[in-house]
Amino acid sequence: MFRTARHIVLYMGMAFTMLIALHSLRYLFDGAEAVSALSETDALLEYLSGRQSTFWYSFSISQKPLYHLNEFAVVGHISAASIALLAGILQLTPFIRQNAPLLHRASGYLYAFTAILGLGLGAYISFSLPMIGGTKTIISNVIGGALGIGFVVVSFIYISKKQYLKHAQWMLRSYAVLMAILTVYLLVAVFALMGLDAERGYGLAHMICFPINLILVELFIRKSSSSGILVLTHSQ
């Protein structure tokens, strides 16, 4: 039962992540102007809640000039994080881990580089842009970025020691931190549907997105490790 549920959640999550990551890569082509596309989310929120929503329109209008002033960092953050999400899918796919070791290794290096770059730039722009939600949003982003980068480093320390299970566990933890990029926007939508004002909902979403993801991945690791699911079956 757990195995079936795990596979359903895993592949549905992969598909959703891939769609969001590919959509976010528009920043590579449109630059800071791509932030305008966020306003399209208001139509979905309005449909789900039955109330007029202008949060993402207001967000895009207020952030666009700031995004232009810090365009290199913003585009680098979003693009690198999106590529890391896609590379992470290759890392998480059991078939690739077991049957394509070279692809697994290459995607691992790509993931490590882009995840560190994306998380690092994310922490940087938290300071350079006035963040909705205030200080708690900035602190959350900085802590999350530091944790994610630290988890990647720890995972590579373990793979250098050929401790494959520990390596897989820490890579999962780093990916959970990276996935907070998606979780925060889902939480903002939930809080908007609950009627919270935009700034409070945005700040609260940033405060709890990392704990939620890390708790979920820790539960997954504990359950999976006991059955040996995460042990890589090929030599690195």
C-alpha positions as CSV (number, residue, x, y, z in Angstrom):
1,M,0.0,0.0,0.0
2,F,2.8,2.4,0.9
3,R,4.7,1.5,-2.2
4,T,1.8,2.2,-4.5
5,A,0.9,5.5,-2.8
6,R,4.6,6.5,-2.8
7,H,4.8,5.9,-6.6
8,I,1.6,7.9,-7.2
9,V,2.8,10.9,-5.2
10,L,6.3,10.7,-6.6
11,Y,5.3,10.7,-10.3
12,M,2.5,13.3,-9.8
13,G,4.9,15.5,-8.0
14,M,7.5,15.1,-10.7
15,A,5.0,16.0,-13.4
16,F,3.8,19.1,-11.5
17,T,7.4,20.2,-10.8
18,M,8.4,19.7,-14.4
19,L,5.6,21.9,-15.6
20,I,6.3,24.7,-13.2
21,A,10.1,24.5,-13.8
22,L,9.7,24.6,-17.6
23,H,7.2,27.5,-17.3
24,S,9.6,29.4,-15.0
25,L,12.4,29.2,-17.6
26,R,10.5,31.9,-19.5
27,Y,12.7,34.3,-17.4
28,L,15.7,33.2,-19.6
29,F,13.9,34.7,-22.6
30,D,11.8,37.5,-21.2
31,G,14.0,38.7,-18.4
32,A,12.4,40.7,-15.7
33,E,9.3,41.3,-17.8
34,A,8.3,37.6,-17.2
35,V,7.0,38.6,-13.7
36,S,3.9,40.0,-15.5
37,A,2.8,36.5,-16.1
38,L,2.2,36.0,-12.4
39,S,-0.9,38.1,-12.7
40,E,-2.6,35.2,-14.7
41,T,-2.8,33.4,-11.3
42,D,-5.5,35.9,-10.2
43,A,-8.0,34.4,-12.6
44,L,-7.6,31.0,-11.0
45,L,-7.9,32.3,-7.5
46,E,-11.0,34.2,-8.5
47,Y,-12.5,31.1,-10.0
48,L,-11.7,29.0,-7.0
49,S,-12.9,31.5,-4.3
50,G,-15.6,33.3,-6.1
51,R,-14.0,36.6,-5.0
52,Q,-12.1,39.1,-7.1
53,S,-8.4,38.6,-6.7
54,T,-5.7,41.2,-7.6
55,F,-2.9,40.0,-5.4
56,W,-0.6,38.7,-8.1
57,Y,-1.4,41.7,-10.4
58,S,-0.4,44.1,-7.7
59,F,2.7,42.0,-6.9
60,S,3.9,42.0,-10.5
61,I,3.3,45.8,-10.8
62,S,5.2,46.5,-7.6
63,Q,8.0,44.1,-8.3
64,K,8.7,44.7,-12.0
65,P,10.8,47.9,-11.6
66,L,12.8,46.2,-8.7
67,Y,13.2,43.1,-10.9
68,H,14.7,45.2,-13.6
69,L,17.1,46.9,-11.2
70,N,18.3,43.4,-10.1
71,E,17.6,41.6,-13.3
72,F,20.8,39.5,-13.4
73,A,20.2,38.2,-9.9
74,V,16.5,37.6,-10.4
75,V,16.8,35.8,-13.7
76,G,19.8,33.8,-12.4
77,H,17.9,32.8,-9.3
78,I,14.8,31.7,-11.1
79,S,16.5,30.1,-14.0
80,A,19.1,28.2,-11.9
81,A,16.4,27.0,-9.5
82,S,14.2,25.8,-12.4
83,I,17.1,23.9,-14.0
84,A,17.9,22.4,-10.6
85,L,14.3,21.2,-10.2
86,L,14.5,19.5,-13.6
87,A,17.9,18.0,-12.8
88,G,16.6,16.8,-9.5
89,I,13.8,14.9,-11.2
90,L,16.5,12.9,-13.1
91,Q,18.2,12.3,-9.7
92,L,15.0,11.0,-8.1
93,T,13.9,8.7,-11.0
94,P,14.6,5.1,-9.8
95,F,15.2,3.8,-13.4
96,I,17.9,6.3,-14.1
97,R,19.6,5.7,-10.7
98,Q,19.7,2.0,-11.3
99,N,20.4,1.8,-15.1
100,A,22.0,5.0,-16.2
101,P,24.9,5.8,-13.8
102,L,26.6,8.3,-16.1
103,L,23.4,10.3,-16.5
104,H,22.7,10.1,-12.8
105,R,26.2,11.4,-12.1
106,A,26.0,14.2,-14.7
107,S,22.6,15.3,-13.5
108,G,23.9,15.3,-9.9
109,Y,26.7,17.7,-10.7
110,L,24.3,19.9,-12.7
111,Y,21.8,19.8,-9.8
112,A,24.5,20.7,-7.3
113,F,25.8,23.7,-9.3
114,T,22.4,25.1,-10.2
115,A,20.8,24.5,-6.8
116,I,23.7,26.3,-5.0
117,L,23.5,29.2,-7.5
118,G,19.7,29.4,-7.3
119,L,19.5,29.2,-3.5
120,G,22.4,31.6,-3.1
121,L,20.9,34.2,-5.4
122,G,17.6,33.8,-3.8
123,A,19.0,34.7,-0.4
124,Y,20.8,37.7,-2.0
125,I,17.7,39.2,-3.6
126,S,15.8,38.8,-0.3
127,F,18.1,41.7,0.8
128,S,18.2,43.6,-2.4
129,L,14.5,43.7,-3.1
130,P,11.8,45.0,-0.6
131,M,10.1,41.7,0.2
132,I,6.4,41.4,0.8
133,G,6.0,40.0,4.3
134,G,8.9,42.0,5.7
135,T,11.8,40.8,7.9
136,K,10.3,37.4,8.5
137,T,10.3,36.7,4.8
138,I,13.9,37.8,4.4
139,I,15.0,35.6,7.4
140,S,13.1,32.6,6.1
141,N,14.7,32.9,2.6
142,V,18.2,33.3,4.0
143,I,17.8,30.3,6.4
144,G,16.3,28.2,3.7
145,G,19.1,29.1,1.2
146,A,21.8,28.3,3.8
147,L,20.2,25.0,4.7
148,G,19.7,23.9,1.0
149,I,23.3,24.8,0.1
150,G,24.6,23.0,3.3
151,F,22.6,19.9,2.5
152,V,24.1,19.7,-1.0
153,V,27.6,20.0,0.4
154,V,26.9,17.3,3.0
155,S,25.5,15.0,0.3
156,F,28.7,15.3,-1.7
157,I,30.8,14.6,1.3
158,Y,29.0,11.3,1.8
159,I,29.2,10.3,-1.9
160,S,33.0,10.9,-1.7
161,K,33.0,8.4,1.1
162,K,30.8,6.0,-1.0
163,Q,28.1,6.2,1.6
164,Y,25.3,6.0,-1.0
165,L,22.3,5.9,1.4
166,K,23.4,9.0,3.3
167,H,24.2,10.7,0.0
168,A,20.6,10.0,-1.3
169,Q,19.1,11.2,2.0
170,W,20.9,14.5,2.0
171,M,20.1,15.1,-1.7
172,L,16.5,14.5,-0.9
173,R,16.6,17.1,1.9
174,S,18.3,19.6,-0.4
175,Y,15.6,19.0,-3.0
176,A,12.9,19.5,-0.4
177,V,14.4,22.9,0.4
178,L,14.4,23.8,-3.3
179,M,10.8,22.6,-3.7
180,A,9.8,25.3,-1.2
181,I,9.9,27.6,-4.2
182,L,6.7,25.8,-5.3
183,T,5.3,25.2,-1.9
184,V,5.3,28.9,-1.0
185,Y,3.1,29.8,-4.0
186,L,0.7,27.0,-3.2
187,L,0.4,28.3,0.3
188,V,-0.1,31.9,-0.8
189,A,-3.0,30.6,-3.0
190,V,-4.5,28.7,0.0
191,F,-4.2,31.7,2.3
192,A,-5.7,33.9,-0.4
193,L,-8.7,31.6,-0.6
194,M,-8.9,31.7,3.2
195,G,-9.3,35.5,3.0
196,L,-5.9,36.5,4.5
197,D,-4.5,39.8,3.3
198,A,-1.7,39.5,0.8
199,E,1.2,40.6,2.9
200,R,0.2,38.4,5.9
201,G,-0.4,35.4,3.7
202,Y,2.9,35.9,1.7
203,G,4.9,36.3,4.9
204,L,3.2,33.3,6.6
205,A,3.8,31.1,3.5
206,H,7.5,31.9,3.6
207,M,7.7,31.1,7.3
208,I,6.2,27.6,7.0
209,C,7.1,26.4,3.5
210,F,10.5,25.1,4.6
211,P,9.4,23.4,7.8
212,I,6.5,21.7,5.9
213,N,8.8,20.4,3.2
214,L,11.5,19.2,5.6
215,I,9.0,17.4,7.8
216,L,7.5,15.6,4.8
217,V,10.8,14.6,3.4
218,E,12.0,13.4,6.8
219,L,9.0,11.2,7.1
220,F,9.6,9.8,3.6
221,I,13.3,9.2,4.3
222,R,12.5,7.3,7.6
223,K,9.9,5.2,5.9
224,S,11.9,4.5,2.8
225,S,15.3,3.8,4.5
226,S,13.8,1.0,6.5
227,S,12.9,-0.8,3.3
228,G,16.1,0.0,1.5
229,I,14.4,2.0,-1.2
230,L,17.0,4.8,-1.3
231,V,20.1,2.5,-1.5
232,L,21.6,3.1,-4.9
233,T,22.2,-0.3,-6.6
234,H,25.0,0.7,-8.9
235,S,28.5,1.8,-8.1
236,Q,29.2,5.5,-8.4
